[in-house]
Amino acid sequence: MNVIIDVRVSPKMRQFLLVNRVNRLHPDQLREIVLEPFISLLLLMVPAIILLRSLLFTLFVGGLWMVGAVGIAYGLFRLYQRWWQYRRVKIYYGIFHTGQRLPPRWQFWRPFTLTSQSGNVMKFKRSLAPDQRLQINQDYIVYYTKEENTSTLLSFAPLDHPDITTWKP
C-alpha cells in the first residue's frame, strides 16, 4: 500500500495547527510571545552590566540590594501579567491568498501581506509559526491574533493539503 505524505506542513506546524484550532496558543508560542520584551531588555542590559559592574557591586554591597530585589520582583510580576494576558488570547481563523509576490527570505524584518477571500489585505509584522515557506499564488488556512494595529501569524497550511479537514475549526 502506497501512502503519499505531503511534506509541505512540518510536524511542528501540525502541532501548532491542532492547538490553534481549539483557540489556544501552543506552549512554544506562548513562551515566545511572553518572553519577547524581556529577552530584548536583557540584551540591552548586558553592555550596561559590563560597563558598570564595579559600580553595581558597590551599590549592592552598600545597601541598595533591595532596589535590585524589587526590580526582579517587578519583572516577575510583569512576566506573570503577560502570561495571563496571552493565555486566553482570541485566535482568528481565515482563508488567505498569497498573491504574486512574497518578500525575500533574507528580509525577515519586513511584514508580509496576505489577502482574504473578501479582498481585505492583512499585514503580518510578526510570526510565531515554526516555518514560513509560503508559496506564490496559493490559498492557505491561517490562524492569527490581532492586536492594536498589527497581526501575528500563528500557523498556516495550504488549502489543498490532504489533512486540511483536521486543522479547520
Phi and psi restraints in degrees (value plus and minus 20) as a CYANA .aco file:
   2 ASN   PHI    -112.3   -72.3
   2 ASN   PSI     106.9   146.9
   3 VAL   PHI    -132.3   -92.3
   3 VAL   PSI     106.7   146.7
   4 ILE   PHI    -112.5   -72.5
   4 ILE   PSI     103.8   143.8
   5 ILE   PHI    -127.4   -87.4
   5 ILE   PSI     101.6   141.6
   6 ASP   PHI    -108.4   -68.4
   6 ASP   PSI      92.9   132.9
   7 VAL   PHI    -114.4   -74.4
   7 VAL   PSI      -6.2    33.8
   8 ARG   PHI     -91.0   -51.0
   8 ARG   PSI     -37.0     3.0
   9 VAL   PHI    -138.5   -98.5
   9 VAL   PSI      97.6   137.6
  10 SER   PHI     -90.3   -50.3
  10 SER   PSI     141.0   181.0
  11 PRO   PHI     -79.1   -39.1
  11 PRO   PSI     -57.8   -17.8
  12 LYS   PHI     -85.4   -45.4
  12 LYS   PSI     -61.5   -21.5
  13 MET   PHI     -84.8   -44.8
  13 MET   PSI     -56.0   -16.0
  14 ARG   PHI     -79.8   -39.8
  14 ARG   PSI     -62.9   -22.9
  15 GLN   PHI     -83.5   -43.5
  15 GLN   PSI     -64.3   -24.3
  16 PHE   PHI     -81.5   -41.5
  16 PHE   PSI     -63.3   -23.3
  17 LEU   PHI     -82.1   -42.1
  17 LEU   PSI     -62.7   -22.7
  18 LEU   PHI     -86.0   -46.0
  18 LEU   PSI     -57.0   -17.0
  19 VAL   PHI     -96.6   -56.6
  19 VAL   PSI     -62.7   -22.7
  20 ASN   PHI     -84.8   -44.8
  20 ASN   PSI     -48.0    -8.0
  21 ARG   PHI     -81.5   -41.5
  21 ARG   PSI     -50.2   -10.2
  22 VAL   PHI    -118.3   -78.3
  22 VAL   PSI       4.0    44.0
  23 ASN   PHI      43.4    83.4
  23 ASN   PSI      23.7    63.7
  24 ARG   PHI    -155.9  -115.9
  24 ARG   PSI     137.7   177.7
  25 LEU   PHI    -110.6   -70.6
  25 LEU   PSI     120.9   160.9
  26 HIS   PHI     -84.5   -44.5
  26 HIS   PSI     126.5   166.5
  27 PRO   PHI     -73.7   -33.7
  27 PRO   PSI     -54.5   -14.5
  28 ASP   PHI     -87.2   -47.2
  28 ASP   PSI     -59.0   -19.0
  29 GLN   PHI     -87.4   -47.4
  29 GLN   PSI     -62.3   -22.3
  30 LEU   PHI     -82.9   -42.9
  30 LEU   PSI     -64.0   -24.0
  31 ARG   PHI     -82.5   -42.5
  31 ARG   PSI     -63.1   -23.1
  32 GLU   PHI     -86.3   -46.3
  32 GLU   PSI     -62.0   -22.0
  33 ILE   PHI     -93.8   -53.8
  33 ILE   PSI     -50.7   -10.7
  34 VAL   PHI     -95.7   -55.7
  34 VAL   PSI     -61.2   -21.2
  35 LEU   PHI    -105.0   -65.0
  35 LEU   PSI     -28.0    12.0
  36 GLU   PHI     -72.1   -32.1
  36 GLU   PSI     -72.4   -32.4
  37 PRO   PHI     -89.9   -49.9
  37 PRO   PSI     -48.3    -8.3
  38 PHE   PHI     -94.3   -54.3
  38 PHE   PSI     -53.7   -13.7
  39 ILE   PHI     -85.7   -45.7
  39 ILE   PSI     -64.3   -24.3
  40 SER   PHI     -86.6   -46.6
  40 SER   PSI     -56.5   -16.5
  41 LEU   PHI     -83.9   -43.9
  41 LEU   PSI     -62.4   -22.4
  42 LEU   PHI     -84.5   -44.5
  42 LEU   PSI     -58.6   -18.6
  43 LEU   PHI     -84.8   -44.8
  43 LEU   PSI     -53.4   -13.4
  44 LEU   PHI     -95.4   -55.4
  44 LEU   PSI     -48.3    -8.3
  45 MET   PHI     -98.5   -58.5
  45 MET   PSI     -43.4    -3.4
  46 VAL   PHI     -78.3   -38.3
  46 VAL   PSI     -69.9   -29.9
  47 PRO   PHI     -82.4   -42.4
  47 PRO   PSI     -56.7   -16.7
  48 ALA   PHI     -85.2   -45.2
  48 ALA   PSI     -60.5   -20.5
  49 ILE   PHI     -86.0   -46.0
  49 ILE   PSI     -60.9   -20.9
  50 ILE   PHI     -84.3   -44.3
  50 ILE   PSI     -63.7   -23.7
  51 LEU   PHI     -91.6   -51.6
  51 LEU   PSI     -54.1   -14.1
  52 LEU   PHI    -129.3   -89.3
  52 LEU   PSI       1.8    41.8
  53 ARG   PHI     -81.4   -41.4
  53 ARG   PSI     -59.2   -19.2
  54 SER   PHI     -90.6   -50.6
  54 SER   PSI     -57.8   -17.8
  55 LEU   PHI     -87.2   -47.2
  55 LEU   PSI     -60.7   -20.7
  56 LEU   PHI     -84.2   -44.2
  56 LEU   PSI     -60.3   -20.3
  57 PHE   PHI     -82.2   -42.2
  57 PHE   PSI     -63.3   -23.3
  58 THR   PHI     -83.2   -43.2
  58 THR   PSI     -62.2   -22.2
  59 LEU   PHI     -85.5   -45.5
  59 LEU   PSI     -61.9   -21.9
  60 PHE   PHI     -91.3   -51.3
  60 PHE   PSI     -57.2   -17.2
  61 VAL   PHI     -93.0   -53.0
  61 VAL   PSI     -53.4   -13.4
  62 GLY   PHI     -97.9   -57.9
  62 GLY   PSI     -21.8    18.2
  63 GLY   PHI     100.4   140.4
  63 GLY   PSI     -25.7    14.3
  64 LEU   PHI    -110.6   -70.6
  64 LEU   PSI      -1.8    38.2
  65 TRP   PHI     -84.8   -44.8
  65 TRP   PSI     -44.6    -4.6
  66 MET   PHI     -87.9   -47.9
  66 MET   PSI     -51.7   -11.7
  67 VAL   PHI     -83.0   -43.0
  67 VAL   PSI     -62.4   -22.4
  68 GLY   PHI     -84.4   -44.4
  68 GLY   PSI     -60.7   -20.7
  69 ALA   PHI     -85.4   -45.4
  69 ALA   PSI     -60.8   -20.8
  70 VAL   PHI     -86.0   -46.0
  70 VAL   PSI     -58.6   -18.6
  71 GLY   PHI     -83.1   -43.1
  71 GLY   PSI     -61.8   -21.8
  72 ILE   PHI     -87.0   -47.0
  72 ILE   PSI     -62.0   -22.0
  73 ALA   PHI     -82.5   -42.5
  73 ALA   PSI     -61.6   -21.6
  74 TYR   PHI     -84.1   -44.1
  74 TYR   PSI     -61.7   -21.7
  75 GLY   PHI     -82.0   -42.0
  75 GLY   PSI     -61.7   -21.7
  76 LEU   PHI     -86.3   -46.3
  76 LEU   PSI     -57.7   -17.7
  77 PHE   PHI     -83.0   -43.0
  77 PHE   PSI     -64.4   -24.4
  78 ARG   PHI     -85.4   -45.4
  78 ARG   PSI     -56.6   -16.6
  79 LEU   PHI     -82.6   -42.6
  79 LEU   PSI     -63.9   -23.9
  80 TYR   PHI     -84.3   -44.3
  80 TYR   PSI     -59.5   -19.5
  81 GLN   PHI     -81.5   -41.5
  81 GLN   PSI     -64.0   -24.0
  82 ARG   PHI     -84.4   -44.4
  82 ARG   PSI     -61.2   -21.2
  83 TRP   PHI     -81.1   -41.1
  83 TRP   PSI     -65.4   -25.4
  84 TRP   PHI     -83.7   -43.7
  84 TRP   PSI     -58.1   -18.1
  85 GLN   PHI     -86.2   -46.2
  85 GLN   PSI     -65.2   -25.2
  86 TYR   PHI    -110.9   -70.9
  86 TYR   PSI     -25.5    14.5
  87 ARG   PHI     -82.6   -42.6
  87 ARG   PSI     -58.4   -18.4
  88 ARG   PHI    -143.0  -103.0
  88 ARG   PSI      18.5    58.5
  89 VAL   PHI     -86.1   -46.1
  89 VAL   PSI     127.5   167.5
  90 LYS   PHI     -92.5   -52.5
  90 LYS   PSI     106.5   146.5
  91 ILE   PHI    -127.9   -87.9
  91 ILE   PSI     108.6   148.6
  92 TYR   PHI    -120.7   -80.7
  92 TYR   PSI     136.0   176.0
  93 TYR   PHI    -149.8  -109.8
  93 TYR   PSI     121.1   161.1
  94 GLY   PHI    -180.5  -140.5
  94 GLY   PSI     144.2   184.2
  95 ILE   PHI    -127.4   -87.4
  95 ILE   PSI     102.0   142.0
  96 PHE   PHI    -145.8  -105.8
  96 PHE   PSI     135.3   175.3
  97 HIS   PHI    -134.3   -94.3
  97 HIS   PSI     120.2   160.2
  98 THR   PHI     -99.6   -59.6
  98 THR   PSI     -50.3   -10.3
  99 GLY   PHI      70.1   110.1
  99 GLY   PSI    -187.1  -147.1
 100 GLN   PHI    -102.8   -62.8
 100 GLN   PSI     -47.3    -7.3
 101 ARG   PHI    -152.5  -112.5
 101 ARG   PSI     123.5   163.5
 102 LEU   PHI    -144.0  -104.0
 102 LEU   PSI     128.2   168.2
 103 PRO   PHI     -85.6   -45.6
 103 PRO   PSI     126.7   166.7
 104 PRO   PHI     -79.3   -39.3
 104 PRO   PSI     132.0   172.0
 105 ARG   PHI     -80.6   -40.6
 105 ARG   PSI     -52.8   -12.8
 106 TRP   PHI     -92.7   -52.7
 106 TRP   PSI     -34.1     5.9
 107 GLN   PHI    -117.1   -77.1
 107 GLN   PSI      38.7    78.7
 108 PHE   PHI     -86.4   -46.4
 108 PHE   PSI     -40.6    -0.6
 109 TRP   PHI    -100.3   -60.3
 109 TRP   PSI     -39.1     0.9
 110 ARG   PHI     -99.1   -59.1
 110 ARG   PSI     117.8   157.8
 111 PRO   PHI     -90.0   -50.0
 111 PRO   PSI     127.7   167.7
 112 PHE   PHI    -133.2   -93.2
 112 PHE   PSI     135.2   175.2
 113 THR   PHI    -135.9   -95.9
 113 THR   PSI     125.9   165.9
 114 LEU   PHI    -148.5  -108.5
 114 LEU   PSI     129.6   169.6
 115 THR   PHI    -129.4   -89.4
 115 THR   PSI     109.9   149.9
 116 SER   PHI     -97.4   -57.4
 116 SER   PSI     151.3   191.3
 117 GLN   PHI     -85.1   -45.1
 117 GLN   PSI     -48.0    -8.0
 118 SER   PHI    -102.9   -62.9
 118 SER   PSI     -22.7    17.3
 119 GLY   PHI      78.0   118.0
 119 GLY   PSI     -20.8    19.2
 120 ASN   PHI     -93.9   -53.9
 120 ASN   PSI     117.3   157.3
 121 VAL   PHI    -116.7   -76.7
 121 VAL   PSI     106.9   146.9
 122 MET   PHI    -133.6   -93.6
 122 MET   PSI     104.1   144.1
 123 LYS   PHI    -117.1   -77.1
 123 LYS   PSI     110.1   150.1
 124 PHE   PHI    -129.8   -89.8
 124 PHE   PSI      89.4   129.4
 125 LYS   PHI    -107.5   -67.5
 125 LYS   PSI     -42.3    -2.3
 126 ARG   PHI    -155.3  -115.3
 126 ARG   PSI     128.7   168.7
 127 SER   PHI    -153.0  -113.0
 127 SER   PSI     112.0   152.0
 128 LEU   PHI    -128.7   -88.7
 128 LEU   PSI      -9.2    30.8
 129 ALA   PHI     -95.9   -55.9
 129 ALA   PSI     123.9   163.9
 130 PRO   PHI     -86.8   -46.8
 130 PRO   PSI     -48.1    -8.1
 131 ASP   PHI    -162.3  -122.3
 131 ASP   PSI     138.4   178.4
 132 GLN   PHI    -148.2  -108.2
 132 GLN   PSI      34.9    74.9
 133 ARG   PHI    -114.4   -74.4
 133 ARG   PSI      52.8    92.8
 134 LEU   PHI    -103.6   -63.6
 134 LEU   PSI     126.7   166.7
 135 GLN   PHI    -125.8   -85.8
 135 GLN   PSI     131.9   171.9
 136 ILE   PHI     -92.2   -52.2
 136 ILE   PSI     122.8   162.8
 137 ASN   PHI      34.7    74.7
 137 ASN   PSI      28.9    68.9
 138 GLN   PHI    -147.8  -107.8
 138 GLN   PSI     123.6   163.6
 139 ASP   PHI    -114.6   -74.6
 139 ASP   PSI     118.9   158.9
 140 TYR   PHI    -152.8  -112.8
 140 TYR   PSI     127.6   167.6
 141 ILE   PHI    -107.7   -67.7
 141 ILE   PSI     117.9   157.9
 142 VAL   PHI    -153.4  -113.4
 142 VAL   PSI     112.5   152.5
 143 TYR   PHI    -125.9   -85.9
 143 TYR   PSI     113.8   153.8
 144 TYR   PHI    -172.5  -132.5
 144 TYR   PSI     144.7   184.7
 145 THR   PHI    -137.8   -97.8
 145 THR   PSI     134.4   174.4
 146 LYS   PHI    -136.0   -96.0
 146 LYS   PSI     117.7   157.7
 147 GLU   PHI    -141.9  -101.9
 147 GLU   PSI    -181.1  -141.1
 148 GLU   PHI     -69.0   -29.0
 148 GLU   PSI     -84.3   -44.3
 149 ASN   PHI    -150.8  -110.8
 149 ASN   PSI       1.0    41.0
 150 THR   PHI    -161.7  -121.7
 150 THR   PSI     138.4   178.4
 151 SER   PHI    -143.0  -103.0
 151 SER   PSI     128.5   168.5
 152 THR   PHI    -138.4   -98.4
 152 THR   PSI     103.2   143.2
 153 LEU   PHI     -96.8   -56.8
 153 LEU   PSI     106.2   146.2
 154 LEU   PHI    -121.0   -81.0
 154 LEU   PSI     -70.9   -30.9
 155 SER   PHI    -180.0  -140.0
 155 SER   PSI     139.9   179.9
 156 PHE   PHI    -175.5  -135.5
 156 PHE   PSI     138.8   178.8
 157 ALA   PHI    -172.7  -132.7
 157 ALA   PSI     126.8   166.8
 158 PRO   PHI     -84.4   -44.4
 158 PRO   PSI     122.3   162.3
 159 LEU   PHI     -88.2   -48.2
 159 LEU   PSI     -43.2    -3.2
 160 ASP   PHI    -114.2   -74.2
 160 ASP   PSI      -5.1    34.9
 161 HIS   PHI     -92.4   -52.4
 161 HIS   PSI     121.7   161.7
 162 PRO   PHI     -82.3   -42.3
 162 PRO   PSI     -49.0    -9.0
 163 ASP   PHI    -114.6   -74.6
 163 ASP   PSI      -3.1    36.9
 164 ILE   PHI     -82.5   -42.5
 164 ILE   PSI     -51.4   -11.4
 165 THR   PHI     -86.8   -46.8
 165 THR   PSI     -46.2    -6.2
 166 THR   PHI     -97.4   -57.4
 166 THR   PSI     -36.4     3.6
 167 TRP   PHI    -122.5   -82.5
 167 TRP   PSI     -30.3     9.7
 168 LYS   PHI     -99.1   -59.1
 168 LYS   PSI     128.4   168.4
